[in-house]
């Protein structure tokens, strides 16, 4: 290919990844910067879609909108469905830290830039960035010009999307108001059916809106800033899971023997597979049918205010303050046994998160620009309250009966819990569990760049962080008579020895059992607790950078940190164990090259990295409880390449490649560590594909002097990835099903997803008409695979979005 050098092809992207406005090619950080045009071209509507433009970034979602989203960079993230865990990928919106990924899921609209900072970023970016950071910057008010835009889309599954903004100068060049809004609605792409296969609802739908107002100002003396207020509401239905692997209980016909039908609450024989079927897991996912007793519902409100002000202190320094307050409230309801059985339900789960943050920075230049210095302080205060009402349904006793039918040969009838509890039925069990956590964090930091020569820079940064948390679990009420009755009879020796363990464990299902009953080794009963956690850490980084002219090279070392905390689960304190988990630390090494060639027509960036984590935080669902632990050693290493070629005006080729070996090494744990930890050794991390490649092009073709035709196409190629926290099937399950230790149903095969967009537009972007499609070939993929609750040997998965298409109209004024 012949590349024509043109000054008009030079593209400089200014980022704030170093808390200063700099050309992305000049900073010694691996960062992917994405502007609004690329976000629109790839249909990136919120945080969960960013992986389509950043190969090192990955998102997976589980059942709950409030705490089921996991962000990963370089294969590393915090796998958790527990509100007590914070993300290893920190999210910052307009400079303000968002304490949970779910809080940052509102609509992307009027966005200036998204920066994906790869690797630990703790020196400059607030808290808990052991894997990286996501820095989202919305467009600021324009103090001079009136203007705005309106976008409207209609697409598959009755998608309706409207976005817009208006910018109004109130006092010319001094004060302006910018108001932004977005509304998006779409039907669910999963049908919800009952046990007979009759559709009664849908899930994985979208129903949300956002309003944001900004007041920007600047004085004659150079004082400038903005005040931001936003409100978002989301009533989307999230999320449906499809059974991929049948329980051996079903294969043995035991569901039918206790009156639950041949499939035990699953709709039809071709929805799930067993190791003896010819149907693949992907075909099960492709049915896009979930069997439930109720469709999941959610009502999420999220509002906050952010203030930013900058005071110039002469010509050499600035004082910058960013403060925020945010309230997040979610009310959710869902069927938690993932079948049409009325077995286990979350009737109402209400989570409230209140977060306040303050950051103050003093930064400037010294010695004729030879030293670029920064000092600052950060404080955050967070309050979490969660109120969950859970119930056992009319089929729970028979579900236990099917589980125990084989070992007991049906000797205790269809509902052994009623038999052994003294006549009580579990369907009367309703539990109200209360969780809470109060967190306080403060830190002081400095980040300084020393220009040793005109070409050689040294960067040194240090951050001291102090974390303190208090978490608790209480039980407001419990009406479960079965557990108390069984526990009493077991203590009296009235339950046969060969079934006492399963009867206790299932009769006292931990999530709905009374708290603080007498404990035993076979009985992981809830224990109320109030636990304190505190920790402090020195985070530091050192970087060397050299400017060769068209090529910048850098080498860096960073010691990063993610705070520990409290496992907010009913079984966290079983047996008197501490519900606290340890902090996570990482030592990261990186070498990088950033080049801009042929008058900016070609850019090419390469990063090589090695990261070693200690006390890596893991939480997994065993089928009856959430278990948390720290893995002593985790590694992530590899390389990343990003390149852009602009051979002519209007034609751009982009390519990026990430090779990531994120793994639990063979020596990840000691022989004295728990089996759940040792079983992870030798496996890859969850949802961490080794290879992700993105290739795309954008082509603008003049049609007339005022109208262009444009085409945008992109392919994202991804290798196999393991989709479960649990790396191996249990020995009993493996023997029953003839599986190898690595469960094949947990591996998502490699895929290629293609996005296309074509349309016509005004050369000055006054208007555009676009047709688009995402996931063109309708690739069937899963996000998270897990043990189906209360269904021994069964595995289910949350499917990812299928093909979507539509038409968008854009207008700008």
TORDRENTI-882072 format. One record per residue (C-alpha): residue in three letters; y, x, z. Coordinates in steps of 0.2 Angstrom, whole numbers, padded with zeros to 4 digits, always signed. Example, Ala and Ser with C-alpha at 12.3 -4.5 7.8 and 13.67 -1.06 7.14 Angstrom:
<rs>
ALA-0022+0062+0039
SER-0005+0068+0036
</rs>
This chain:
<rs>
UNK+0000+0000+0000
UNK+0017+0006-0004
UNK+0030+0004+0010
UNK+0048+0002+0004
UNK+0060+0009+0018
UNK+0074-0003+0020
UNK+0087-0003+0034
UNK+0085-0022+0035
UNK+0067-0021+0040
UNK+0071-0012+0057
UNK+0066-0023+0071
UNK+0071-0019+0088
UNK+0064-0029+0103
UNK+0074-0028+0119
UNK+0063-0031+0135
UNK+0067-0031+0153
UNK+0049-0024+0158
UNK+0058-0010+0168
UNK+0071-0022+0176
UNK+0083-0015+0163
UNK+0087-0020+0145
UNK+0078-0007+0134
UNK+0070-0006+0117
UNK+0051-0009+0120
UNK+0047+0007+0110
UNK+0057+0018+0122
UNK+0049+0013+0138
UNK+0033+0022+0146
UNK+0024+0005+0149
UNK+0010-0004+0139
UNK+0019-0020+0135
UNK+0016-0034+0122
UNK+0033-0043+0119
UNK+0032-0059+0110
UNK+0048-0069+0103
UNK+0050-0087+0100
UNK+0045-0086+0081
UNK+0028-0079+0085
UNK+0025-0091+0099
UNK+0029-0106+0088
UNK+0019-0099+0073
UNK+0003-0097+0084
UNK+0006-0114+0093
UNK+0008-0106+0110
UNK+0013-0121+0121
UNK+0011-0113+0139
UNK+0003-0099+0148
UNK-0015-0103+0144
UNK-0011-0100+0125
UNK-0004-0082+0126
UNK-0021-0074+0123
UNK-0018-0079+0105
UNK-0004-0066+0103
UNK-0009-0053+0116
UNK-0027-0046+0114
UNK-0028-0039+0132
UNK-0023-0056+0140
UNK-0036-0069+0143
UNK-0035-0086+0152
UNK-0049-0097+0158
UNK-0048-0114+0166
UNK-0059-0123+0178
UNK-0059-0141+0186
UNK-0043-0142+0196
UNK-0026-0140+0188
UNK-0019-0134+0204
UNK-0030-0119+0207
UNK-0043-0117+0193
UNK-0033-0106+0181
UNK-0037-0088+0180
UNK-0026-0075+0171
UNK-0034-0058+0166
UNK-0027-0042+0159
UNK-0038-0028+0153
UNK-0053-0039+0159
UNK-0047-0040+0176
UNK-0041-0056+0186
UNK-0045-0065+0202
UNK-0059-0077+0198
UNK-0056-0091+0211
UNK-0055-0110+0213
UNK-0048-0108+0230
UNK-0029-0110+0234
UNK-0030-0096+0247
UNK-0032-0083+0233
UNK-0017-0076+0223
UNK-0018-0070+0205
UNK-0020-0052+0201
UNK-0009-0055+0186
UNK+0009-0059+0193
UNK+0019-0072+0184
UNK+0038-0071+0184
UNK+0049-0084+0176
UNK+0068-0079+0174
UNK+0065-0065+0187
UNK+0057-0076+0200
UNK+0039-0074+0206
UNK+0027-0089+0204
UNK+0015-0088+0218
UNK+0000-0097+0209
UNK-0004-0098+0190
UNK-0005-0117+0191
UNK+0013-0117+0196
UNK+0018-0109+0180
UNK+0009-0120+0168
UNK+0024-0131+0162
UNK+0029-0132+0144
UNK+0035-0117+0134
UNK+0051-0122+0126
UNK+0068-0113+0123
UNK+0059-0097+0127
UNK+0068-0081+0123
UNK+0053-0069+0126
UNK+0037-0067+0134
UNK+0032-0049+0140
UNK+0014-0045+0144
UNK+0014-0030+0155
UNK-0003-0022+0155
UNK-0009-0012+0171
UNK-0003-0013+0189
UNK+0016-0016+0190
UNK+0019-0017+0209
UNK+0034-0005+0210
UNK+0046-0016+0201
UNK+0038-0033+0200
UNK+0037-0042+0216
UNK+0019-0045+0223
UNK+0001-0045+0218
UNK+0001-0037+0201
UNK-0014-0026+0202
UNK-0020-0031+0185
UNK-0003-0033+0176
UNK+0012-0045+0175
UNK+0018-0059+0164
UNK+0037-0059+0162
UNK+0044-0075+0154
UNK+0062-0076+0150
UNK+0070-0092+0145
UNK+0086-0092+0133
UNK+0102-0091+0143
UNK+0117-0102+0140
UNK+0128-0096+0126
UNK+0146-0095+0133
UNK+0155-0096+0117
UNK+0146-0108+0104
UNK+0140-0126+0104
UNK+0123-0128+0097
UNK+0105-0134+0100
UNK+0089-0138+0091
UNK+0076-0153+0090
UNK+0057-0151+0086
UNK+0045-0165+0084
UNK+0026-0164+0080
UNK+0012-0176+0077
UNK-0006-0170+0076
UNK-0024-0173+0079
UNK-0030-0183+0094
UNK-0013-0192+0093
UNK-0003-0177+0098
UNK+0015-0181+0100
UNK+0027-0167+0105
UNK+0046-0167+0106
UNK+0056-0152+0111
UNK+0075-0149+0111
UNK+0090-0141+0119
UNK+0109-0142+0118
UNK+0121-0129+0123
UNK+0139-0134+0128
UNK+0153-0122+0133
UNK+0163-0129+0147
UNK+0176-0116+0148
UNK+0176-0105+0133
UNK+0168-0088+0136
UNK+0167-0091+0154
UNK+0156-0106+0158
UNK+0142-0115+0149
UNK+0129-0128+0151
UNK+0112-0127+0143
UNK+0100-0142+0145
UNK+0082-0141+0138
UNK+0068-0154+0138
UNK+0050-0156+0131
UNK+0038-0170+0131
UNK+0019-0168+0125
UNK+0005-0180+0125
UNK-0012-0179+0117
UNK-0028-0188+0119
UNK-0043-0179+0127
UNK-0055-0170+0116
UNK-0070-0173+0127
UNK-0077-0191+0128
UNK-0083-0197+0146
UNK-0099-0207+0146
UNK-0109-0215+0159
UNK-0128-0212+0161
UNK-0132-0224+0147
UNK-0121-0214+0135
UNK-0107-0228+0135
UNK-0090-0221+0133
UNK-0078-0227+0146
UNK-0064-0213+0146
UNK-0059-0196+0140
UNK-0053-0180+0148
UNK-0045-0163+0143
UNK-0030-0173+0138
UNK-0011-0169+0139
UNK+0003-0179+0146
UNK+0017-0169+0153
UNK+0036-0166+0152
UNK+0049-0154+0157
UNK+0068-0154+0160
UNK+0078-0138+0163
UNK+0097-0136+0166
UNK+0106-0120+0166
UNK+0124-0116+0171
UNK+0129-0099+0165
UNK+0145-0090+0169
UNK+0155-0074+0167
UNK+0171-0069+0175
UNK+0185-0058+0168
UNK+0180-0045+0181
UNK+0162-0044+0174
UNK+0153-0055+0187
UNK+0140-0065+0178
UNK+0125-0075+0181
UNK+0116-0092+0180
UNK+0110-0106+0190
UNK+0094-0114+0184
UNK+0086-0131+0190
UNK+0070-0138+0182
UNK+0058-0152+0185
UNK+0041-0155+0177
UNK+0028-0168+0178
UNK+0010-0167+0172
UNK-0003-0181+0172
UNK-0015-0172+0160
UNK-0034-0175+0164
UNK-0042-0159+0168
UNK-0056-0154+0165
UNK-0073-0159+0159
UNK-0089-0149+0161
UNK-0104-0150+0150
UNK-0122-0147+0156
UNK-0130-0132+0146
UNK-0146-0129+0156
UNK-0156-0143+0163
UNK-0163-0142+0181
UNK-0182-0140+0183
UNK-0181-0155+0193
UNK-0178-0165+0177
UNK-0191-0156+0167
UNK-0204-0161+0181
UNK-0199-0179+0179
UNK-0194-0180+0197
UNK-0177-0189+0194
UNK-0187-0204+0187
UNK-0199-0204+0202
UNK-0184-0208+0214
UNK-0176-0221+0204
UNK-0162-0210+0196
UNK-0169-0212+0178
UNK-0177-0198+0167
UNK-0162-0187+0166
UNK-0155-0190+0183
UNK-0138-0196+0178
UNK-0136-0187+0161
UNK-0132-0197+0146
UNK-0145-0192+0133
UNK-0159-0179+0129
UNK-0148-0169+0117
UNK-0133-0166+0128
UNK-0141-0152+0138
UNK-0155-0140+0134
UNK-0169-0131+0144
UNK-0177-0114+0139
UNK-0190-0124+0130
UNK-0179-0133+0119
UNK-0173-0128+0101
UNK-0156-0134+0104
UNK-0143-0120+0108
UNK-0130-0120+0122
UNK-0117-0120+0108
UNK-0124-0136+0101
UNK-0123-0144+0118
UNK-0105-0139+0119
UNK-0102-0146+0101
UNK-0107-0163+0107
UNK-0090-0163+0117
UNK-0097-0177+0128
UNK-0097-0176+0147
UNK-0107-0187+0158
UNK-0097-0193+0174
UNK-0096-0207+0186
UNK-0077-0206+0185
UNK-0064-0197+0173
UNK-0054-0184+0182
UNK-0035-0189+0185
UNK-0020-0178+0191
UNK-0002-0181+0195
UNK+0007-0165+0197
UNK+0026-0163+0201
UNK+0034-0146+0200
UNK+0053-0142+0203
UNK+0063-0128+0208
UNK+0080-0119+0207
UNK+0083-0101+0203
UNK+0100-0092+0205
UNK+0104-0075+0197
UNK+0121-0066+0199
UNK+0126-0048+0194
UNK+0141-0039+0202
UNK+0147-0024+0193
UNK+0152-0010+0205
UNK+0163+0001+0194
UNK+0156+0008+0178
UNK+0141+0016+0185
UNK+0132+0003+0196
UNK+0127-0015+0197
UNK+0122-0026+0211
UNK+0109-0040+0206
UNK+0102-0054+0216
UNK+0089-0067+0211
UNK+0084-0080+0223
UNK+0072-0095+0220
UNK+0065-0110+0229
UNK+0051-0120+0222
UNK+0040-0135+0227
UNK+0024-0139+0219
UNK+0014-0155+0223
UNK-0003-0160+0215
UNK-0013-0175+0218
UNK-0030-0175+0209
UNK-0047-0185+0209
UNK-0063-0180+0201
UNK-0082-0182+0200
UNK-0088-0166+0208
UNK-0107-0167+0204
UNK-0103-0168+0185
UNK-0115-0182+0181
UNK-0115-0201+0180
UNK-0124-0201+0198
UNK-0113-0207+0212
UNK-0117-0192+0222
UNK-0102-0181+0227
UNK-0084-0186+0224
UNK-0067-0178+0227
UNK-0058-0195+0230
UNK-0041-0187+0233
UNK-0035-0169+0234
UNK-0017-0166+0238
UNK-0010-0148+0237
UNK+0008-0144+0241
UNK+0015-0126+0239
UNK+0033-0122+0244
UNK+0039-0105+0239
UNK+0056-0096+0243
UNK+0060-0079+0236
UNK+0074-0067+0237
UNK+0077-0050+0227
UNK+0092-0039+0229
UNK+0093-0023+0217
UNK+0106-0010+0216
UNK+0105+0000+0201
UNK+0115+0012+0190
UNK+0117+0029+0182
UNK+0122+0046+0189
UNK+0126+0064+0183
UNK+0132+0058+0166
UNK+0117+0047+0163
UNK+0104+0060+0168
UNK+0098+0049+0182
UNK+0095+0031+0180
UNK+0092+0025+0198
UNK+0087+0008+0206
UNK+0084+0003+0224
UNK+0080-0014+0230
UNK+0072-0026+0242
UNK+0061-0042+0240
UNK+0056-0056+0252
UNK+0045-0071+0250
UNK+0040-0085+0261
UNK+0026-0097+0256
UNK+0019-0113+0264
UNK+0003-0121+0257
UNK-0005-0137+0263
UNK-0020-0145+0256
UNK-0027-0162+0261
UNK-0044-0166+0253
UNK-0054-0182+0255
UNK-0072-0180+0249
UNK-0086-0193+0249
UNK-0105-0194+0246
UNK-0110-0208+0235
UNK-0124-0221+0234
UNK-0136-0209+0224
UNK-0134-0194+0235
UNK-0149-0198+0246
UNK-0160-0200+0230
UNK-0153-0184+0223
UNK-0159-0175+0238
UNK-0176-0184+0237
UNK-0178-0178+0219
UNK-0174-0160+0224
UNK-0187-0161+0238
UNK-0200-0172+0230
UNK-0210-0157+0223
UNK-0212-0147+0239
UNK-0216-0163+0249
UNK-0226-0172+0236
UNK-0215-0187+0239
UNK-0221-0189+0256
UNK-0204-0194+0263
UNK-0200-0207+0250
UNK-0185-0207+0238
UNK-0172-0204+0252
UNK-0178-0192+0265
UNK-0161-0190+0273
UNK-0162-0208+0279
UNK-0179-0205+0285
UNK-0175-0189+0295
UNK-0158-0195+0301
UNK-0164-0210+0310
UNK-0160-0223+0297
UNK-0143-0217+0292
UNK-0138-0217+0274
UNK-0127-0203+0267
UNK-0117-0215+0256
UNK-0106-0219+0271
UNK-0100-0201+0273
UNK-0082-0198+0270
UNK-0073-0182+0275
UNK-0055-0177+0276
UNK-0053-0159+0277
UNK-0036-0150+0280
UNK-0031-0133+0275
UNK-0015-0123+0276
UNK-0008-0106+0275
UNK+0009-0098+0279
UNK+0013-0082+0271
UNK+0027-0070+0273
UNK+0030-0054+0262
UNK+0044-0041+0262
UNK+0046-0025+0253
UNK+0058-0011+0249
UNK+0057-0001+0233
UNK+0065+0012+0222
UNK+0062+0016+0203
UNK+0071+0031+0196
UNK+0071+0039+0179
UNK+0076+0057+0178
UNK+0081+0064+0161
UNK+0076+0082+0163
UNK+0081+0086+0145
UNK+0087+0075+0131
UNK+0069+0072+0126
UNK+0059+0073+0142
UNK+0060+0060+0156
UNK+0051+0059+0173
UNK+0050+0042+0181
UNK+0046+0040+0200
UNK+0044+0024+0209
UNK+0039+0019+0226
UNK+0037+0002+0235
UNK+0032-0002+0253
UNK+0025-0019+0255
UNK+0021-0029+0271
UNK+0011-0045+0270
UNK+0007-0057+0284
UNK-0003-0073+0283
UNK-0009-0087+0294
UNK-0022-0099+0288
UNK-0032-0113+0295
UNK-0045-0126+0292
UNK-0046-0143+0302
UNK-0055-0159+0300
UNK-0044-0174+0301
UNK-0059-0186+0301
UNK-0078-0187+0296
UNK-0090-0202+0295
UNK-0106-0192+0291
UNK-0119-0199+0303
UNK-0133-0191+0293
UNK-0129-0173+0297
UNK-0128-0176+0316
UNK-0144-0186+0316
UNK-0154-0173+0306
UNK-0147-0159+0317
UNK-0152-0168+0333
UNK-0170-0172+0326
UNK-0172-0154+0320
UNK-0168-0147+0337
UNK-0181-0159+0344
UNK-0194-0152+0332
UNK-0196-0169+0323
UNK-0194-0162+0305
UNK-0209-0153+0298
UNK-0206-0134+0297
UNK-0209-0133+0278
UNK-0194-0144+0274
UNK-0182-0142+0290
UNK-0171-0129+0280
UNK-0168-0139+0265
UNK-0166-0155+0274
UNK-0153-0147+0286
UNK-0144-0139+0271
UNK-0144-0155+0260
UNK-0141-0167+0274
UNK-0127-0157+0281
UNK-0119-0153+0263
UNK-0106-0141+0269
UNK-0091-0149+0260
UNK-0094-0166+0269
UNK-0102-0161+0285
UNK-0094-0163+0302
UNK-0086-0148+0308
UNK-0090-0137+0324
UNK-0108-0144+0326
UNK-0120-0132+0334
UNK-0124-0118+0321
UNK-0140-0111+0315
UNK-0145-0098+0303
UNK-0152-0111+0291
UNK-0136-0122+0293
UNK-0120-0116+0285
UNK-0110-0129+0294
UNK-0091-0130+0293
UNK-0081-0121+0307
UNK-0063-0125+0310
UNK-0052-0109+0311
UNK-0035-0102+0313
UNK-0035-0084+0307
UNK-0021-0071+0305
UNK-0020-0058+0292
UNK-0008-0044+0290
UNK-0008-0028+0279
UNK+0004-0015+0273
UNK+0003-0003+0258
UNK+0013+0010+0249
UNK+0013+0007+0230
UNK+0019+0021+0219
UNK+0020+0027+0201
UNK+0024+0043+0192
UNK+0027+0043+0173
UNK+0031+0057+0161
UNK+0039+0053+0144
UNK+0043+0064+0129
UNK+0053+0059+0113
UNK+0047+0067+0098
UNK+0060+0058+0087
UNK+0050+0044+0078
UNK+0036+0045+0091
UNK+0037+0043+0110
UNK+0023+0049+0121
UNK+0020+0045+0139
UNK+0007+0048+0153
UNK+0007+0039+0169
UNK-0002+0036+0186
UNK+0000+0020+0197
UNK-0007+0015+0213
UNK-0006-0004+0214
UNK-0010-0017+0227
UNK-0015-0035+0229
UNK-0014-0043+0246
UNK-0029-0050+0255
UNK-0029-0066+0263
UNK-0038-0081+0270
UNK-0053-0090+0262
UNK-0047-0108+0263
UNK-0064-0116+0263
UNK-0074-0126+0275
UNK-0088-0113+0276
UNK-0077-0098+0277
UNK-0080-0096+0296
UNK-0099-0100+0296
UNK-0108-0091+0310
UNK-0092-0085+0318
UNK-0088-0074+0302
UNK-0070-0070+0299
UNK-0063-0081+0284
UNK-0051-0066+0279
UNK-0054-0055+0264
UNK-0048-0038+0262
UNK-0034-0032+0251
UNK-0037-0025+0233
UNK-0031-0008+0228
UNK-0031+0001+0211
UNK-0028+0018+0204
UNK-0023+0017+0186
UNK-0021+0031+0173
UNK-0013+0029+0156
UNK-0009+0039+0141
UNK+0002+0031+0127
UNK+0010+0034+0110
UNK+0024+0023+0103
UNK+0030+0026+0085
UNK+0043+0018+0073
UNK+0042+0025+0056
UNK+0050+0023+0038
UNK+0066+0016+0045
UNK+0057+0004+0056
UNK+0046-0003+0043
UNK+0031+0002+0052
UNK+0028+0002+0071
UNK+0012+0008+0079
UNK+0008+0009+0098
UNK-0008+0016+0106
UNK-0012+0016+0125
UNK-0028+0024+0133
UNK-0031+0018+0151
UNK-0043+0020+0165
UNK-0042+0009+0181
UNK-0052+0010+0197
UNK-0052-0004+0209
UNK-0057-0004+0227
UNK-0061-0020+0237
UNK-0060-0030+0222
UNK-0059-0049+0227
UNK-0072-0061+0221
UNK-0075-0079+0225
UNK-0090-0088+0218
UNK-0097-0106+0219
UNK-0116-0106+0224
UNK-0119-0124+0221
UNK-0115-0130+0238
UNK-0101-0118+0245
UNK-0088-0106+0240
UNK-0092-0088+0245
UNK-0079-0074+0245
UNK-0082-0055+0246
UNK-0075-0039+0241
UNK-0084-0028+0229
UNK-0081-0009+0234
UNK-0079-0003+0216
UNK-0074-0010+0199
UNK-0069+0000+0184
UNK-0059-0005+0168
UNK-0056+0008+0154
UNK-0052+0007+0136
UNK-0039+0008+0123
UNK-0026-0004+0115
UNK-0018-0003+0098
UNK-0003-0013+0091
UNK+0004-0011+0074
UNK+0017-0019+0062
UNK+0020-0016+0044
UNK+0035-0024+0035
UNK+0033-0018+0017
UNK+0047-0029+0010
UNK+0059-0042+0017
UNK+0050-0057+0021
UNK+0033-0050+0022
UNK+0025-0044+0039
UNK+0008-0038+0043
UNK+0003-0037+0062
UNK-0013-0030+0069
UNK-0019-0027+0087
UNK-0035-0021+0094
UNK-0041-0020+0112
UNK-0057-0011+0118
UNK-0060-0014+0136
UNK-0075-0009+0146
UNK-0071-0019+0162
UNK-0087-0018+0173
UNK-0095-0017+0190
UNK-0103+0000+0189
UNK-0121+0004+0194
UNK-0114+0011+0210
UNK-0102-0003+0213
UNK-0110-0007+0231
UNK-0120+0001+0245
UNK-0137-0004+0249
UNK-0131-0011+0265
UNK-0119-0023+0255
UNK-0124-0042+0253
UNK-0136-0046+0239
UNK-0122-0056+0230
UNK-0112-0040+0229
UNK-0127-0029+0224
UNK-0132-0041+0210
UNK-0115-0039+0201
UNK-0118-0020+0199
UNK-0121-0015+0181
UNK-0113-0030+0174
UNK-0097-0034+0165
UNK-0083-0043+0173
UNK-0081-0062+0170
UNK-0073-0067+0153
UNK-0070-0049+0149
UNK-0075-0046+0131
UNK-0076-0028+0125
UNK-0067-0030+0109
UNK-0053-0042+0104
UNK-0044-0039+0088
UNK-0029-0049+0081
UNK-0024-0048+0063
UNK-0010-0058+0055
UNK+0003-0060+0042
UNK+0019-0069+0039
UNK+0026-0071+0022
UNK+0043-0079+0017
UNK+0045-0083-0001
UNK+0062-0088-0008
UNK+0061-0105-0017
UNK+0079-0107-0021
UNK+0095-0098-0014
UNK+0094-0109+0001
UNK+0076-0114+0004
UNK+0061-0103+0008
UNK+0042-0106+0008
UNK+0033-0098+0022
UNK+0015-0094+0027
UNK+0008-0088+0043
UNK-0010-0084+0046
UNK-0019-0075+0060
UNK-0037-0072+0065
UNK-0042-0068+0083
UNK-0059-0059+0084
UNK-0068-0058+0100
UNK-0085-0050+0105
UNK-0097-0057+0118
UNK-0092-0061+0135
UNK-0100-0066+0151
UNK-0093-0082+0158
UNK-0099-0083+0175
UNK-0095-0075+0192
UNK-0113-0074+0196
UNK-0121-0060+0186
UNK-0139-0065+0188
UNK-0150-0080+0191
UNK-0158-0081+0208
UNK-0176-0074+0208
UNK-0183-0092+0211
UNK-0174-0099+0197
UNK-0178-0085+0185
UNK-0197-0087+0189
UNK-0196-0106+0187
UNK-0187-0105+0170
UNK-0194-0089+0163
UNK-0177-0081+0162
UNK-0173-0063+0162
UNK-0162-0058+0177
UNK-0146-0060+0166
UNK-0144-0078+0163
UNK-0143-0081+0144
UNK-0134-0097+0146
UNK-0119-0087+0154
UNK-0115-0077+0138
UNK-0103-0083+0126
UNK-0107-0076+0109
UNK-0093-0067+0099
UNK-0081-0078+0089
UNK-0067-0078+0076
UNK-0053-0091+0078
UNK-0041-0093+0064
UNK-0023-0101+0065
UNK-0013-0106+0050
UNK+0004-0112+0047
UNK+0013-0116+0031
UNK+0030-0125+0027
UNK+0047-0124+0019
UNK+0063-0120+0028
UNK+0081-0117+0026
UNK+0086-0099+0024
UNK+0098-0100+0039
UNK+0084-0109+0050
UNK+0094-0126+0050
UNK+0078-0135+0047
UNK+0060-0133+0043
UNK+0044-0143+0039
UNK+0028-0136+0044
UNK+0009-0140+0043
UNK-0002-0131+0055
UNK-0020-0129+0061
UNK-0027-0120+0076
UNK-0045-0114+0077
UNK-0047-0118+0059
UNK-0066-0116+0058
UNK-0068-0127+0074
UNK-0077-0113+0084
UNK-0086-0120+0099
UNK-0083-0109+0115
UNK-0084-0110+0134
UNK-0072-0104+0147
UNK-0082-0104+0164
UNK-0100-0107+0167
UNK-0106-0112+0184
UNK-0120-0119+0195
UNK-0119-0138+0193
UNK-0116-0145+0210
UNK-0132-0151+0219
UNK-0143-0150+0204
UNK-0154-0135+0207
UNK-0156-0124+0192
UNK-0144-0133+0181
UNK-0129-0124+0173
UNK-0113-0132+0166
UNK-0098-0125+0157
UNK-0080-0130+0154
UNK-0078-0130+0135
UNK-0062-0123+0126
UNK-0051-0132+0114
UNK-0058-0137+0097
UNK-0049-0137+0080
UNK-0031-0145+0081
UNK-0019-0149+0067
UNK-0003-0157+0064
UNK+0014-0158+0056
UNK+0031-0151+0064
UNK+0049-0155+0059
UNK+0062-0143+0066
UNK+0081-0145+0066
UNK+0095-0133+0072
UNK+0113-0137+0075
</rs>
